[in-house]
């Protein structure tokens, strides 16, 4: 696993856990990381799922 992917999992897991508890944090972390990476200018803080 690359450092970048690990950072995405860590950040995404923290982000997800701050929004809701439970679920698959690793998958959510990868997805959140990818979304944030490709949408750096998107204001995700104000558009929670």
ABEGO torsion letter per residue (X at the ends): XBAAAAAAAAAAAAAAAAABBEEBAAAAAAAAAAAAAABAABBAAABBX
